[in-house]
Amino acid sequence: MFEQAVQMSEAFRQSAHQMQGSLHMALKGCPECRTTQMIASPVLGTCEDCGSSLVVLPAE
């Protein structure tokens, strides 16, 4: 959990000069095993449980 917070902070810091408007939180998830987590880096990566590619989840 702490590592995700650090990654999110670093991603925010690196892109702060490009940001305009509001920052909206987003989730990524695995379509195979339905795990979800907050996007904390520019790369979505793969699911740690099953190895599938993660996708951005639509805002509800």
Backbone as JSON, one array per atom type, in Angstrom:
{
  "sequence": "MFEQAVQMSEAFRQSAHQMQGSLHMALKGCPECRTTQMIASPVLGTCEDCGSSLVVLPAE",
  "N": [[0.83, -1.19, 0.0], [1.9, 1.26, 0.85], [3.92, 1.52, -1.04], [2.43, 1.92, -3.4], [1.35, 4.43, -2.86], [3.66, 5.98, -2.86], [4.46, 5.63, -5.55], [2.31, 6.88, -6.85], [2.6, 9.49, -5.93], [5.09, 10.14, -7.05], [4.51, 9.89, -9.81], [2.66, 11.95, -10.06], [4.29, 14.14, -9.4], [6.15, 14.1, -11.53], [4.54, 14.73, -13.7], [3.35, 17.13, -13.12], [3.91, 19.64, -14.27], [2.63, 19.49, -16.7], [-0.05, 19.32, -16.22], [-3.4, 20.45, -16.37], [-6.34, 21.9, -15.14], [-8.53, 19.8, -13.18], [-7.48, 17.1, -11.05], [-8.29, 13.78, -11.39], [-9.07, 10.79, -9.77], [-8.34, 7.47, -10.81], [-9.05, 4.05, -11.68], [-7.45, 0.89, -12.21], [-7.78, -2.39, -13.56], [-8.04, -6.0, -13.6], [-9.33, -7.8, -16.24], [-9.72, -10.54, -16.22], [-9.53, -11.77, -13.56], [-10.8, -9.9, -12.04], [-9.62, -8.11, -10.17], [-8.92, -4.94, -8.67], [-7.24, -1.76, -8.59], [-5.84, 1.4, -7.58], [-4.7, 3.66, -10.05], [-1.36, 4.32, -10.17], [0.91, 4.92, -11.5], [2.44, 5.75, -14.68], [2.36, 3.46, -16.25], [0.3, 0.66, -16.85], [0.69, -2.13, -16.45], [0.79, -5.64, -15.45], [-1.43, -8.15, -14.15], [-0.85, -9.3, -10.9], [-1.87, -11.64, -9.89], [-2.85, -13.33, -12.01], [-1.46, -12.7, -14.35], [-2.52, -11.39, -16.58], [-2.97, -8.59, -18.83], [-3.47, -5.38, -17.44], [-6.25, -3.08, -17.43], [-7.68, 0.21, -17.94], [-10.29, 1.15, -15.85], [-13.69, 2.1, -16.44], [-15.09, 5.25, -15.38], [-17.49, 5.48, -12.81]],
  "CA": [[0.0, 0.0, 0.0], [2.78, 2.42, 0.92], [4.62, 1.62, -2.33], [1.51, 2.52, -4.36], [1.26, 5.86, -2.55], [4.91, 6.57, -3.32], [4.4, 5.65, -7.01], [1.35, 7.89, -7.24], [3.21, 10.78, -5.65], [6.15, 10.36, -8.03], [3.86, 10.11, -11.1], [2.09, 13.29, -9.98], [5.39, 15.1, -9.43], [6.74, 14.13, -12.85], [3.64, 15.28, -14.71], [2.7, 18.33, -12.6], [4.07, 20.77, -15.18], [1.75, 19.27, -17.86], [-1.44, 19.25, -15.78], [-4.31, 21.59, -16.42], [-7.65, 21.5, -14.64], [-8.62, 18.99, -11.98], [-6.94, 15.76, -11.01], [-9.32, 12.8, -11.08], [-8.53, 9.48, -9.47], [-8.78, 6.44, -11.74], [-8.75, 2.69, -11.28], [-7.1, -0.1, -13.22], [-8.22, -3.68, -13.09], [-7.8, -7.19, -14.42], [-10.6, -8.32, -16.76], [-9.81, -11.98, -15.98], [-9.83, -12.15, -12.17], [-11.6, -8.8, -11.46], [-8.96, -7.32, -9.14], [-8.82, -3.52, -9.01], [-6.36, -0.93, -7.76], [-5.72, 2.78, -8.03], [-3.59, 3.89, -10.98], [-0.34, 5.06, -9.44], [2.07, 5.14, -12.35], [2.03, 5.89, -16.08], [2.24, 2.14, -16.87], [-0.73, -0.15, -16.2], [1.33, -3.36, -16.01], [0.08, -6.91, -15.54], [-2.03, -8.63, -12.9], [0.05, -10.12, -10.1], [-2.51, -12.92, -9.6], [-2.99, -14.23, -13.17], [-0.56, -12.32, -15.43], [-3.22, -10.7, -17.67], [-2.73, -7.14, -18.93], [-4.46, -4.55, -16.75], [-6.93, -2.09, -18.25], [-8.29, 1.32, -17.21], [-11.71, 0.91, -15.61], [-14.49, 3.3, -16.68], [-15.62, 5.97, -14.21], [-18.9, 5.14, -12.55]],
  "C": [[0.87, 1.26, 0.0], [3.5, 2.63, -0.41], [3.73, 2.24, -3.39], [1.37, 4.02, -4.12], [2.51, 6.59, -3.03], [4.9, 6.68, -4.85], [3.45, 6.74, -7.5], [1.93, 9.29, -7.03], [4.28, 11.11, -6.69], [5.56, 10.62, -9.42], [3.26, 11.52, -11.15], [3.19, 14.35, -10.11], [5.97, 15.23, -10.84], [5.85, 14.79, -13.89], [2.97, 16.58, -14.27], [2.8, 19.51, -13.55], [3.16, 20.66, -16.41], [0.27, 19.36, -17.49], [-2.17, 20.58, -15.94], [-5.65, 21.1, -15.92], [-7.54, 20.64, -13.39], [-7.96, 17.63, -12.15], [-8.05, 14.81, -10.6], [-8.68, 11.45, -10.84], [-9.11, 8.47, -10.46], [-8.35, 5.08, -11.22], [-8.3, 1.87, -12.48], [-7.51, -1.45, -12.67], [-7.9, -4.79, -14.07], [-9.15, -7.71, -14.92], [-10.79, -9.81, -16.49], [-10.23, -12.32, -14.55], [-10.5, -11.03, -11.38], [-10.94, -8.08, -10.29], [-8.89, -5.87, -9.61], [-7.84, -2.84, -8.08], [-6.28, 0.46, -8.37], [-4.54, 2.88, -9.0], [-2.59, 4.8, -10.27], [0.92, 5.3, -10.26], [1.6, 5.24, -13.8], [1.84, 4.55, -16.8], [1.22, 1.31, -16.12], [-0.18, -1.47, -15.69], [0.47, -4.59, -16.21], [-0.42, -7.32, -14.16], [-1.05, -9.54, -12.17], [-0.54, -11.51, -9.85], [-2.51, -13.87, -10.8], [-2.12, -13.87, -14.36], [-1.21, -11.62, -16.61], [-2.86, -9.21, -17.67], [-3.84, -6.38, -18.23], [-5.02, -3.51, -17.69], [-7.46, -0.97, -17.36], [-9.77, 1.03, -17.07], [-12.5, 2.19, -15.84], [-14.97, 3.93, -15.37], [-17.08, 5.65, -14.04], [-19.66, 6.35, -12.14]]
}
